[in-house]
Amino acid sequence: MSIKYKDCPSYLSDFLNHIRIIEDRTIKTEEAYYTDMKTFLRFLLIENNAVDPNKIEFRDISIKDVPFDYIKSFTLKDAYAYLRWLTDERENSSKTRARKITCLRHFFSYLTNKAMLLSNNPIENLELPRSEKSLPKYLTLNEAQKLLRSIETKNTPRDYCIITLFLNCGMRLSELCGIDVDDINIENRNVRLFGKGRKERIVALNDACVAAVNNYLPYRLKEETTTDALFLSNRKTRITNRRVEQIVEECLKKAGLSNLGISTHKLRHTAATLMYQNGVDTLLLKEVLGHESTATTEIYTHINSANVRKAIESNPLADMKPDDNKK
């Protein structure tokens, strides 16, 4: 068992190992499931009166000795009580509740179909909470250009290259941090990325990306390091997700764009939106972004306000005025 999961009962550590080793999920996914399962097991302790939440902080409740009998006796009715508790006591949004229920369904499916510890899955028919659908935030073309023009840091070539790749390729944060030097192919103008579930895909590099990479590579290649990572931290190790987030935050602030709620993921939205606004169809955009389904990509069809306005103004009735009926 991993040291960081030493507080897990055996059935949970086995589940996490299955996710990481058998299903070949990422460490990030494993950690997310661990976090959500801790919440669930703490709920079981509270519901079974094994702990008093008025006498102990929620984060201090140990899950190490949660008996498997609590799991065996869990019912669909209990699942709905858990959802209500997440809403009322934890004040989780519908999106967060949906994520936690997805984790729980995976857990009980594993216990029933893989570990054979349960004869029936009590929450097989549990529906996910309906999520509020919101349009993604993104930078306009002018704002994106302003961001790029204002980048001036202690590592300008590196940071300019990072943001250029975000804005032009629409890659995920984990994909960018995972790029090795050998993943970049300047001659063929592409980069190899490893997305969700470690799925590999090749993404083309346009002129801006090639120029940014070529400008940064001389700085990167002269560094003495034991890692193959393309982007290095100041310690000459692979740059972390959090450090890239900080770089983006710093550059947005310098550009006067820090009040727009933009993050690294919103730069991915920006790339997708700008491509869609300039004629890239959803099927092609799906491949560029590495989406599993076009349903995920189709959100970008709803945010092109310029095209919506153009469509409304093209209506043949657009020229009708209130006094026209008197003529």
BAMIGU-863242 format. One record per residue: z negated, y negated, x of N, C-alpha, C, O in turn; residue in one letter. Coordinates in steps of 0.001 Angstrom, whole numbers, padded with zeros to 6 digits, always signed. Example, Ala and Ser with C-alpha at 12.3 -4.5 7.8 and 13.67 -1.06 7.14 Angstrom:
// residues 2
-007800+005690+013190-007800+004500+012300-007800+003300+013200-008465+003319+014236A;-007080+002250+012850-007140+001060+013670-007870-000030+012900-008039-001138+013409S;
//
This chain:
// residues 327
+000000+001197+000837+000000+000000+000000+000000-001253+000876-000677-001305+001903M;+000761-002251+000461+000785-003511+001197-000600-004151+001167-001305-004077+000160S;-000979-004771+002263-002287-005409+002349-002457-006464+001262-003547-006624+000713I;-001382-007185+000952-001504-008264-000031-001681-007718-001450-002040-008464-002360K;-001427-006403-001644-001618-005788-002953-002815-004833-002942-002870-003904-003747Y;-003766-005055-002043-004895-004144-001894-005803-004154-003120-006639-003264-003273K;-005651-005149-003996-006480-005210-005188-005863-004445-006358-006404-004473-007464D;-004741-003763-006132-004040-003065-007209-004618-001688-007481-004935-000958-006542C;-004762-001319-008747-005021+000094-009042-003790+000904-008655-002694+000353-008549P;-003957+002200-008443-002872+003019-007901-001619+003005-008757-000508+002997-008228S;-001787+003001-010091-000598+003035-010955+000231+001754-010825+001448+001785-011004Y;-000422+000628-010516+000321-000614-010336+000985-000669-008964+002131-001105-008851L;+000286-000235-007927+000902-000243-006590+002090+000704-006546+003080+000425-005869S;+002002+001832-007268+003138+002765-007334+004329+002107-008041+005477+002287-007635D;+004048+001359-009080+005108+000652-009808+005782-000383-008911+007008-000490-008896F;+004989-001137-008169+005547-002154-007280+006362-001518-006158+007398-002052-005762L;+005903-000395-005654+006665+000329-004630+007994+000824-005195+009018+000790-004514N;+007969+001273-006418+009198+001749-007070+010215+000611-007187+011406+000799-006939H;+009729-000561-007566+010608-001730-007694+011234-002078-006351+012435-002334-006258I;+010410-002084-005322+010875-002542-004009+011740-001493-003290+012764-001827-002694R;+011321-000236-003354+011977+000800-002555+013082+001523-003318+014198+001659-002816I;+012779+001982-004520+013749+002759-005293+014790+001861-005953+015989+002132-005886I;+014326+000799-006585+015259-000101-007264+015873-001129-006320+016813-001834-006686E;+015336-001210-005101+015857-002100-004064+015872-003560-004505+016805-004310-004219D;+014805-003939-005212+014659-005339-005594+014162-006144-004398+013690-005581-003410R;+014274-007462-004498+013847-008321-003394+012326-008451-003359+011639-008156-004336T;+011820-008897-002218+010385-009143-002086+009935-010190-003109+008843-010097-003669I;+010779-011169-003338+010449-012222-004299+010260-011635-005689+009336-012028-006402K;+011122-010698-006088+010991-010057-007391+009716-009234-007459+008994-009269-008456T;+009444-008493-006389+008221-007681-006335+006983-008568-006485+006059-008226-007223E;+006965-009690-005796+005816-010590-005863+005663-011199-007253+004546-011396-007730E;+006790-011497-007903+006745-012062-009256+006159-011037-010232+005356-011388-011097A;+006562-009772-010093+006026-008715-010961+004531-008519-010699+003754-008314-011631Y;+004143-008583-009452+002733-008463-009089+001902-009555-009768+000839-009281-010325Y;+002391-010776-009717+001690-011907-010328+001572-011731-011837+000502-011954-012404T;+002656-011336-012489+002638-011173-013941+001764-009999-014370+001108-010060-015410D;+001753-008939-013579+000921-007783-013917-000568-008089-013722-001410-007541-014434M;-000892-008950-012773-002285-009361-012614-002771-010061-013880-003886-009821-014343K;-001931-010923-014431-002289-011613-015667-002532-010605-016780-003511-010712-017519T;-001644-009631-016900-001757-008630-017954-003027-007803-017812-003738-007597-018796F;-003324-007332-016619-004513-006499-016415-005801-007302-016634-006797-006769-017123L;-005770-008561-016275-006942-009402-016543-007140-009587-018041-008271-009631-018527R;-006039-009694-018764-006105-009764-020231-006769-008508-020783-007623-008596-021665F;-006383-007339-020271-006965-006083-020743-008464-006040-020493-009220-005561-021338L;-008898-006536-019345-010333-006558-019041-011084-007458-020020-012173-007122-020485L;-010484-008598-020320-011122-009524-021263-011163-008928-022661-012193-008996-023332I;-010053-008343-023110-009974-007773-024451-010912-006586-024624-011407-006333-025722E;-011149-005875-023560-012046-004716-023630-013489-005076-023280-014334-004202-023087N;-013750-006376-023203-015104-006882-022933-015680-006367-021613-016893-006228-021458N;-014777-006087-020666-015228-005646-019346-015641-006822-018472-016393-006653-017512A;-015150-008013-018803-015548-009236-018112-015741-010335-019154-015164-010283-020240V;-016534-011299-018820-016766-012454-019691-016042-013655-019094-016461-014180-018063D;-014948-014096-019737-014180-015217-019178-014955-016527-019122-014525-017479-018470P;-016103-016577-019808-016933-017780-019767-017835-017812-018539-018430-018837-018208N;-017921-016655-017869-018821-016574-016720-018090-016413-015392-018703-016476-014326K;-016778-016207-015465-016007-016013-014241-014654-016696-014371-014017-016642-015422I;-014229-017332-013305-012914-017971-013309-011830-016904-013447-011937-015813-012885E;-010779-017240-014208-009709-016274-014466-009120-015746-013166-008879-014546-013033F;-008886-016646-012198-008262-016236-010944-009168-015340-010105-008703-014690-009169R;-010473-015302-010437-011410-014494-009667-011638-013105-010275-012381-012299-009715D;-011013-012828-011398-011180-011520-012041-010429-010464-011238-009212-010557-011079I;-011131-009479-010738-010518-008412-009951-009838-007396-010859-010374-007034-011907S;-008663-006940-010459-007933-005941-011248-008006-004557-010608-007413-003606-011117I;-008715-004443-009516-008714-003208-008722-009143-001976-009511-008622-000881-009299K;-010094-002163-010420-010667-001000-011115-010320-000966-012602-011049-000367-013393D;-009226-001596-012984-008809-001531-014395-008429-000087-014706-007475+000431-014125V;-009142+000567-015597-008865+001990-015848-007520+002218-016533-007066+001401-017334P;-006900+003333-016204-005603+003652-016813-005751+003916-018311-004770+003848-019051F;-006957+004213-018757-007185+004416-020188-006824+003169-020986-006390+003271-022134D;-007002+001985-020382-006615+000750-021065-005112+000727-021305-004647+000244-022337Y;-004362+001251-020350-002907+001293-020469-002502+002331-021517-001628+002077-022346I;-003141+003500-021473-002804+004595-022390-003070+004221-023843-002378+004697-024743K;-004057+003383-024075-004416+003021-025444-003710+001758-025933-003920+001332-027069S;-002874+001157-025083-002185-000086-025428-001139+000192-026504-000403+001175-026416F;-001072-000676-027526-000154-000498-028652+000758-001709-028813+000587-002735-028154T;+001725-001558-029703+002613-002681-030001+001825-003844-030582+002124-005004-030300L;+000821-003537-031393-000044-004577-031957-000770-005324-030845-000926-006543-030903K;-001205-004589-029842-001871-005221-028692-000910-006132-027930-001307-007172-027404D;+000358-005725-027881+001363-006542-027183+001528-007896-027871+001674-008925-027213A;+001504-007879-029199+001614-009148-029921+000354-009993-029715+000426-011221-029665Y;-000792-009330-029596-002031-010062-029292-001949-010686-027899-002442-011792-027676A;-001323-009967-026965-001126-010486-025605-000230-011721-025636-000505-012708-024953Y;+000828-011667-026419+001719-012822-026559+000967-014021-027131+001123-015147-026658L;+000153-013768-028150-000640-014852-028746-001608-015431-027718-001791-016646-027652R;-002221-014575-026927-003159-015020-025887-002452-015850-024827-002982-016866-024378W;-001263-015425-024424-000486-016190-023446-000170-017586-023970-000136-018553-023209L;+000060-017679-025273+000386-018964-025899-000849-019839-026033-000850-020997-025615T;-001904-019274-026622-003082-020073-026964-004026-020310-025782-004508-021425-025581D;-004284-019263-025009-005264-019371-023938-004653-019813-022609-005242-020617-021887E;-003462-019281-022289-002825-019608-021025-001829-020764-021138-001376-021311-020133R;-001498-021126-022383-000558-022232-022657+000775-022028-021946+001354-022970-021404E;+001251-020790-021957+002539-020468-021353+003688-020896-022260+003598-020781-023482N;+004757-021386-021661+005952-021733-022425+006641-020459-022896+006320-019367-022429S;+007585-020595-023818+008306-019422-024311+009086-018756-023184+009225-017533-023158S;+009593-019555-022259+010330-018994-021129+009414-018154-020248+009798-017072-019805K;+008200-018650-019990+007246-017912-019172+006794-016646-019887+006664-015591-019266T;+006554-016751-021197+006150-015565-021967+007251-014509-021945+006975-013315-021823R;+008491-014955-022065+009614-014008-022047+009680-013282-020712+009948-012081-020671A;+009432-014010-019606+009449-013385-018290+008344-012340-018164+008562-011260-017615R;+007165-012665-018673+006033-011745-018559+006222-010509-019437+005797-009414-019071K;+006854-010684-020585+007129-009533-021436+008215-008655-020827+008160-007431-020950I;+009196-009261-020177+010218-008488-019465+009568-007611-018401+009921-006442-018249T;+008628-008177-017674+007877-007426-016661+007109-006282-017308+007119-005159-016804C;+006446-006567-018420+005642-005561-019099+006507-004416-019635+006122-003250-019548L;+007658-004749-020180+008570-003715-020678+009050-002821-019532+009166-001606-019689R;+009320-003424-018403+009741-002670-017221+008618-001733-016774+008866-000580-016420H;+007400-002231-016793+006237-001459-016380+006034-000233-017272+005847+000877-016773F;+006071-000433-018577+005853+000687-019497+007032+001654-019499+006851+002851-019720F;+008227+001148-019256+009382+002031-019129+009233+002924-017902+009551+004113-017942S;+008747+002338-016817+008495+003102-015593+007453+004197-015837+007647+005342-015427Y;+006359+003848-016498+005295+004812-016759+005770+005965-017630+005331+007105-017480L;+006693+005634-018560+007174+006649-019506+008300+007503-018931+008287+008727-019058T;+009267+006855-018301+010500+007555-017907+010565+007964-016441+011351+008842-016084N;+009760+007350-015590+009805+007652-014157+008534+008378-013683+008596+009470-013119K;+007399+007749-013926+006139+008331-013471+005645+009438-014396+004806+010250-014006A;+006165+009468-015620+005787+010474-016612+004281+010459-016891+003677+011508-017114M;+003692+009294-016878+002266+009147-017146+001984+008883-018617+000851+009026-019077L;+003027+008494-019356+002922+008283-020798+003974+009125-021499+005088+009280-021001L;+003622+009663-022644+004596+010464-023394+005505+009591-024246+006643+009964-024534S;+005001+008424-024649+005789+007496-025456+005577+006077-024955+004496+005721-024487N;+006634+005269-025063+006554+003866-024662+006095+003047-025865+006857+002896-026820N;+004872+002515-025850+004337+001818-027021+005020+000486-027316+004929-000019-028435P;+005706-000090-026322+006319-001409-026563+007838-001348-026447+008488-002352-026154I;+008390-000172-026677+009840-000008-026567+010588-000963-027488+011676-001431-027150E;+010011-001253-028649+010679-002112-029634+010165-003547-029621+010448-004322-030535N;+009416-003893-028591+008902-005267-028496+010027-006232-028153+010741-006041-027169L;+010180-007266-028968+011235-008250-028744+010742-009346-027815+009552-009654-027753E;+011689-009922-027100+011350-011044-026218+011171-012311-027039+011879-012517-028025L;+010229-013166-026641+010088-014458-027323+011371-015264-027196+012042-015229-026164P;+011698-015976-028238+012896-016813-028186+012649-017996-027261+011681-018739-027417R;+013539-018152-026304+013393-019242-025328+014092-020499-025820+015153-020443-026442S;+013468-021632-025524+014144-022893-025822+015273-023071-024828+015070-022979-023618E;+016451-023325-025339+017596-023492-024454+017780-024973-024150+017997-025779-025054K;+017693-025317-022892+017862-026709-022478+019030-026800-021512+019318-025865-020765S;+019685-027927-021543+020817-028140-020656+020312-028405-019242+019336-029135-019066L;+020949-027835-018249+020482-028021-016869+020686-029447-016388+021666-030106-016736P;+019736-029911-015576+019885-031228-014962+020822-031110-013768+020888-030072-013110K;+021537-032183-013505+022461-032164-012372+022757-033590-011942+022484-034543-012670Y;+023320-033720-010750+023748-035027-010252+025177-035299-010696+026003-034388-010768L;+025456-036555-010990+026839-036934-011256+027598-036942-009924+026996-036836-008856T;+028901-037069-010003+029704-037117-008783+029262-038271-007891+029121-038100-006680L;+029044-039440-008478+028621-040607-007686+027257-040379-007046+027031-040763-005899N;+026353-039756-007791+025016-039495-007251+025074-038463-006125+024366-038592-005126E;+025913-037444-006284+026058-036428-005240+026623-037050-003966+026176-036738-002863A;+027610-037930-004127+028187-038617-002969+027153-039524-002303+027089-039617-001077Q;+026354-040182-003121+025305-041059-002592+024289-040254-001793+023828-040695-000740K;+023941-039070-002296+022998-038202-001592+023535-037810-000222+022819-037903+000774L;+024772-037379-000166+025368-036942+001092+025471-038083+002102+025250-037892+003298L;+025805-039257+001610+025974-040401+002508+024659-040922+003068+024644-041625+004079R;+023562-040579+002415+022272-041148+002835+021451-040201+003703+020336-040540+004098S;+021986-039017+004005+021212-038030+004778+021063-038488+006223+022038-038607+006966I;+019832-038737+006592+019509-039136+007966+018094-038660+008256+017121-039299+007856E;+017986-037548+008947+016694-036926+009218+016574-036607+010707+017450-036960+011497T;+015489-035940+011082+015321-035518+012478+016310-034403+012838+016575-034149+014012K;+016848-033746+011806+017826-032677+012011+019021-032920+011094+019363-032077+010265N;+019647-034076+011254+020715-034484+010340+021854-033464+010234+022249-033144+009113T;+022404-032936+011331+023509-031971+011194+023127-030744+010365+023911-030267+009545P;+021909-030242+010590+021436-029081+009827+021247-029419+008365+021717-028693+007489R;+020559-030524+008096+020220-030866+006720+021459-031290+005929+021564-031013+004735D;+022394-031961+006602+023649-032321+005937+024426-031054+005571+025010-030966+004491Y;+024427-030087+006468+025129-028820+006223+024486-028072+005053+025190-027528+004203C;+023174-028045+005008+022459-027368+003924+022846-027950+002570+023211-027215+001653I;+022766-029255+002452+023035-029886+001163+024516-029810+000804+024871-029707-000370I;+025377-029860+001816+026815-029707+001562+027122-028330+000981+027915-028214+000047T;+026503-027294+001525+026729-025946+001010+026199-025800-000415+026843-025169-001254L;+025043-026374-000690+024515-026353-002051+025495-027010-003026+025826-026443-004068F;+025947-028198-002674+026749-028997-003597+028184-028497-003746+028829-028770-004758L;+028681-027779-002766+030067-027314-002827+030207-025851-003229+031191-025471-003864N;+029246-025045-002870+029347-023599-003133+028462-023127-004280+028673-022039-004815C;+027486-023924-004660+026617-023524-005759+025769-022308-005439+025451-021528-006336G;+025398-022130-004186+024615-020949-003816+023151-021121-004186+022656-022238-004343M;+022475-019997-004320+021046-020002-004602+020266-020326-003333+020774-020178-002222R;+019023-020771-003516+018160-021102-002380+017973-019892-001469+018101-020004-000250L;+017669-018740-002056+017445-017538-001248+018714-017125-000515+018648-016610+000601S;+019866-017348-001137+021136-017013-000494+021362-017886+000732+021776-017396+001783E;+021091-019170+000595+021292-020085+001721+020362-019737+002883+020792-019682+004035L;+019086-019503+002572+018132-019197+003643+018437-017850+004298+018052-017615+005443C;+019121-016976+003582+019427-015657+004118+020693-015583+004948+021007-014522+005488G;+021432-016684+005068+022686-016666+005830+022416-016483+007320+021583-017178+007901I;+023126-015545+007924+023103-015369+009381+024335-016048+009982+025311-016321+009283D;+024274-016310+011259+025406-016942+011936+026677-016113+011739+027753-016664+011507V;+026549-014795+011831+027712-013919+011705+028256-013837+010284+029350-013315+010068D;+027503-014346+009317+027984-014342+007927+029026-015440+007694+029781-015398+006722D;+029055-016410+008591+030020-017510+008492+031313-017104+009196+031295-016713+010363I;+032429-017199+008483+033740-016896+009057+034612-018142+008936+035259-018372+007914N;+034614-018932+009996+035361-020188+009972+036866-019929+009875+037579-020648+009176I;+037342-018908+010574+038778-018618+010570+039276-018299+009165+040331-018778+008750E;+038509-017483+008435+038900-017133+007064+038310-018086+006031+038582-017963+004836N;+037509-019028+006494+036931-020072+005630+036122-019462+004488+036375-019737+003315R;+035144-018631+004850+034274-018072+003828+032903-017748+004414+032704-017782+005628N;+031967-017434+003527+030618-017070+003934+030171-015881+003097+030465-015795+001904V;+029457-014969+003740+028924-013798+003038+027517-014125+002559+026678-014583+003336R;+027264-013890+001284+025965-014171+000689+025376-012902+000096+026100-011997-000319L;+024044-012850+000063+023355-011746-000588+022532-012342-001721+021536-013027-001490F;+022965-012069-002956+022346-012672-004124+021254-011822-004728+020613-011036-004030G;+021037-011977-006028+020000-011238-006722+020248-009745-006600+021381-009275-006704K;+019159-009003-006375+019300-007573-006211+020020-007195-004933+020530-006081-004809G;+020066-008131-003965+020714-007915-002665+022207-007627-002813+022807-006964-001968R;+022799-008134-003896+024225-007915-004102+025032-008860-003218+024781-010064-003168K;+025988-008293-002537+026785-009057-001584+028013-009647-002256+028650-008999-003086E;+028339-010876-001896+029590-011467-002351+030103-012437-001286+029338-012940-000462R;+031385-012682-001320+032018-013599-000377+032392-014875-001119+033039-014826-002165I;+031986-016009-000577+032269-017297-001199+033120-018129-000252+032831-018215+000941V;+034159-018735-000783+035062-019552+000028+034384-020843+000471+033501-021364-000212A;+034810-021348+001620+034337-022632+002129+035481-023632+002070+036573-023364+002572L;+035233-024782+001459+036265-025815+001411+036197-026682+002667+035407-026419+003574N;+037029-027709+002707+037102-028556+003908+035758-029187+004250+035376-029258+005418D;+035037-029649+003214+033745-030300+003455+032754-029322+004093+032022-029682+005015A;+032739-028083+003593+031824-027070+004133+032185-026702+005561+031308-026604+006420C;+033470-026497+005819+033921-026143+007161+033551-027244+008150+033078-026969+009253V;+033772-028493+007742+033446-029622+008621+031947-029693+008890+031527-029945+010019A;+031135-029470+007844+029684-029542+007999+029170-028413+008890+028295-028629+009729A;+029718-027205+008705+029309-026068+009524+029721-026287+010979+028933-026052+011895V;+030955-026736+011182+031444-026980+012548+030638-028075+013248+030467-028041+014467N;+030157-029021+012496+029347-030090+013068+027955-029589+013443+027356-030057+014411N;+027449-028629+012665+026091-028131+012899+026026-027000+013925+025056-026913+014678Y;+027029-026142+013968+026979-024943+014807+026665-025207+016281+025880-024457+016861L;+027240-026239+016917+026894-026484+018330+025391-026692+018537+024840-026267+019553P;+024727-027345+017575+023279-027546+017658+022555-026210+017492+021596-025914+018205Y;+023032-025413+016538+022380-024128+016262+022545-023147+017430+021584-022486+017824R;+023729-023053+017968+024013-022036+018980+023338-022303+020322+023157-021381+021116L;+022970-023535+020577+022302-023833+021854+020799-023558+021796+020109-023616+022814K;+020298-023257+020588+018869-022987+020444+018536-021582+020940+019276-020633+020682E;+017429-021458+021645+016958-020152+022102+016044-019572+021025+014963-020098+020762E;+016491-018488+020414+015745-017891+019311+016045-016405+019238+017071-015944+019738T;+015153-015666+018618+015356-014218+018462+015937-013877+017104+016217-012710+016829T;+016124-014872+016250+016647-014612+014912+018148-014900+014854+018663-015733+015599T;+018835-014198+013959+020268-014424+013737+020525-015466+012660+021675-015749+012325D;+019460-016033+012121+019592-016964+010998+020469-018161+011353+020422-018672+012471A;+021261-018594+010389+022080-019788+010589+021204-021026+010629+021347-021867+011516L;+020304-021136+009678+019455-022329+009606+018061-022025+010148+017384-021100+009698F;+017656-022825+011122+016385-022619+011802+015368-023684+011437+015716-024823+011125L;+014109-023290+011483+013021-024250+011330+012769-024908+012677+013414-024576+013672S;+011827-025844+012700+011488-026491+013963+010848-025512+014950+010784-025777+016150N;+010374-024376+014426+009760-023359+015273+010800-022352+015779+010447-021362+016419R;+012055-022604+015496+013172-021746+015930+013147-020380+015235+013630-019386+015778K;+012582-020349+014037+012617-019145+013216+013458-019433+011979+013816-020582+011716T;+013776-018374+011213+014574-018573+009998+013876-019570+009085+012675-019467+008834R;+014628-020516+008601+014046-021538+007741+013566-020913+006437+014212-020013+005901I;+012439-021389+005930+011870-020816+004709+012406-021526+003470+012923-022639+003555T;+012277-020871+002323+012673-021484+001061+011947-022801+000852+012548-023801+000460N;+010646-022787+001118+009840-023992+000875+010269-025139+001771+010277-026289+001332R;+010627-024856+003020+011048-025928+003917+012352-026541+003444+012532-027756+003527R;+013273-025708+002944+014535-026244+002416+014253-027111+001193+014873-028162+001026V;+013335-026688+000346+012968-027497-000817+012439-028862-000374+012761-029886-000976E;+011624-028865+000686+011082-030129+001202+012191-031015+001761+012175-032230+001566Q;+013147-030412+002449+014280-031181+002996+015058-031843+001873+015409-033019+001962I;+015326-031089+000819+016057-031640-000320+015264-032765-000970+015828-033800-001325V;+013968-032566-001126+013115-033603-001715+013146-034877-000881+013236-035978-001423E;+013072-034725+000441+013082-035880+001345+014407-036633+001274+014429-037864+001256E;+015505-035890+001233+016833-036518+001193+017079-037208-000154+017685-038277-000206C;+016608-036594-001232+016740-037216-002550+015951-038525-002610+016412-039517-003175L;+014758-038509-002021+013929-039710-002011+014609-040819-001226+014623-041970-001662K;+015164-040487-000086+015848-041478+000742+017058-042063+000028+017410-043226+000230K;+017695-041243-000814+018881-041692-001544+018521-042433-002829+019403-042925-003533A;+017225-042511-003134+016794-043181-004367+017036-042340-005598+017229-042873-006690G;+017028-041019-005432+017331-040116-006546+016164-039171-006842+016343-038125-007467L;+014978-039550-006388+013834-038639-006515+013235-038620-007918+012371-037792-008207S;+013680-039518-008792+013095-039608-010130+013923-038876-011187+013699-039064-012382N;+014866-038054-010764+015782-037411-011713+015423-035955-012002+016115-035288-012771L;+014355-035463-011395+013971-034072-011618+014919-033079-010966+015110-031972-011471G;+015512-033472-009845+016485-032618-009162+015781-031765-008115+014930-032254-007371I;+016145-030482-008065+015601-029539-007088+016766-028823-006417+017928-029125-006688S;+016451-027876-005540+017526-027108-004912+018342-026374-005968+019565-026290-005862T;+017674-025848-006979+018409-025126-008034+019284-026079-008836+020346-025694-009325H;+018834-027328-008971+019637-028312-009702+020870-028714-008885+021873-029144-009453K;+020801-028577-007565+022006-028804-006755+023025-027712-007037+024230-027967-007023L;+022552-026500-007294+023451-025408-007707+024094-025754-009049+025290-025538-009250R;+023279-026298-009972+023827-026738-011255+024861-027846-011059+025885-027894-011741H;+024565-028728-010115+025495-029828-009842+026848-029287-009388+027892-029717-009880T;+026826-028342-008450+028084-027754-007974+028855-027123-009119+030064-027318-009243A;+028156-026365-009955+028815-025686-011072+029392-026694-012066+030506-026523-012560A;+028630-027733-012348+029083-028741-013313+030308-029488-012805+031269-029696-013545T;+030269-029889-011544+031407-030625-010984+032656-029755-010942+033760-030238-011192L;+032488-028475-010626+033649-027572-010628+034214-027411-012037+035428-027439-012238M;+033321-027242-013004+033785-027065-014384+034469-028329-014894+035496-028253-015569Y;+033908-029476-014574+034489-030740-015017+035865-030988-014402+036661-031774-014917Q;+036125-030309-013300+037405-030506-012632+038340-029301-012792+039197-029047-011947N;+038156-028570-013886+039150-027587-014288+038899-026144-013952+039738-025301-014271G;+037766-025803-013313+037477-024399-013002+036986-023714-014277+036007-024156-014878V;+037661-022630-014696+037266-021968-015940+036016-021119-015731+035621-020851-014597D;+035396-020697-016836+034105-020014-016765+034199-018659-016069+033248-018257-015398T;+035299-017952-016206+035422-016646-015553+035413-016793-014037+034763-016017-013337L;+036132-017786-013535+036162-018026-012097+034820-018568-011626+034329-018205-010557L;+034237-019438-012434+032933-020007-012086+031870-018911-012025+030977-018953-011178L;+031967-017944-012912+031050-016805-012910+031084-016088-011562+030036-015718-011031K;+032279-015888-011005+032405-015205-009724+031849-016057-008588+031187-015546-007685E;+032123-017357-008642+031634-018255-007594+030104-018269-007557+029500-018236-006485V;+029489-018319-008736+028036-018432-008821+027319-017089-008702+026105-017045-008501L;+028072-015993-008825+027447-014678-008733+026665-014305-009966+025680-013571-009878G;+027094-014808-011142+026432-014452-012393+026818-013043-012824+027939-012595-012581H;+025883-012350-013463+026163-011019-013989+027019-011105-015249+027867-010249-015498E;+026784-012146-016035+027458-012271-017329+028008-013669-017519+027449-014642-017014S;+029115-013764-018254+029680-015083-018559+028751-015872-019475+028842-017098-019544T;+027856-015177-020179+026916-015876-021066+026059-016856-020275+025718-017932-020767A;+025714-016480-019047+024927-017372-018196+025757-018573-017766+025254-019694-017688T;+027018-018328-017490+027902-019390-017000+028284-020363-018100+028549-021535-017830T;+028316-019889-019338+028833-020700-020430+027988-021921-020743+028415-022794-021498E;+026783-021993-020165+025977-023195-020399+026687-024436-019887+026484-025539-020394I;+027532-024237-018861+028223-025386-018277+029341-025910-019175+029856-027005-018952Y;+029715-025134-020183+030735-025619-021118+030148-026642-022071+030889-027324-022779T;+028825-026761-022100+028175-027670-023040+027729-028982-022406+027172-029837-023094H;+027960-029156-021120+027408-030333-020456+028483-031288-019950+028180-032247-019241I;+029727-031029-020311+030793-031906-019851+030991-033030-020860+031922-032999-021664N;+030107-034021-020810+030137-035102-021789+031438-035891-021737+031892-036399-022761S;+032041-036000-020561+033299-036741-020436+034391-036073-021265+035144-036744-021970A;+034469-034743-021173+035478-034027-021949+035172-034065-023436+036081-034134-024263N;+033866-034020-023779+033486-034105-025193+033911-035449-025762+034473-035511-026855V;+033649-036521-025033+034043-037854-025490+035560-037943-025634+036069-038515-026598R;+036276-037371-024663+037734-037403-024702+038259-036667-025934+039222-037103-026565K;+037615-035547-026268+038026-034773-027436+037804-035556-028718+038659-035566-029604A;+036643-036218-028815+036345-037009-030017+037331-038163-030155+037812-038462-031248I;+037621-038807-029019+038514-039965-029066+039973-039578-029300+040790-040428-029652E;+040305-038300-029106+041677-037858-029339+041942-037531-030809+043082-037282-031203S;+040881-037533-031614+041053-037285-033049+041995-038337-033628+041795-039523-033367N;+043013-037956-034402+043970-038922-034957+043334-039949-035894+043953-040962-036218P;+042108-039691-036327+041416-040653-037194+040606-041664-036391+039935-042524-036962L;+040669-041558-035060+039828-042399-034207+040139-043885-034352+039278-044717-034066A;+041347-044241-034790+041725-045649-034883+041411-046266-036241+041614-047463-036440D;+040920-045465-037167+040630-045979-038509+039430-046923-038462+038402-046601-037866M;+039564-048080-039089+038497-049089-039140+038034-049263-040596+038753-048877-041517K;+036841-049839-040810+036305-049983-042181+037229-050747-043130+037257-050475-044330P;+037987-051707-042584+038812-052535-043458+040220-051965-043666+041029-052552-044384D;+040508-050826-043040+041864-050284-043118+042252-049882-044531+043439-049865-044859D;+041269-049556-045383+041598-049130-046732+042038-050292-047628+042481-050090-048759N;+041905-051507-047099+042307-052698-047895+043719-053102-047592+044274-053979-048255K;+044323-052469-046583+045664-052875-046193+046702-052179-047035+047899-052400-046846K;
//
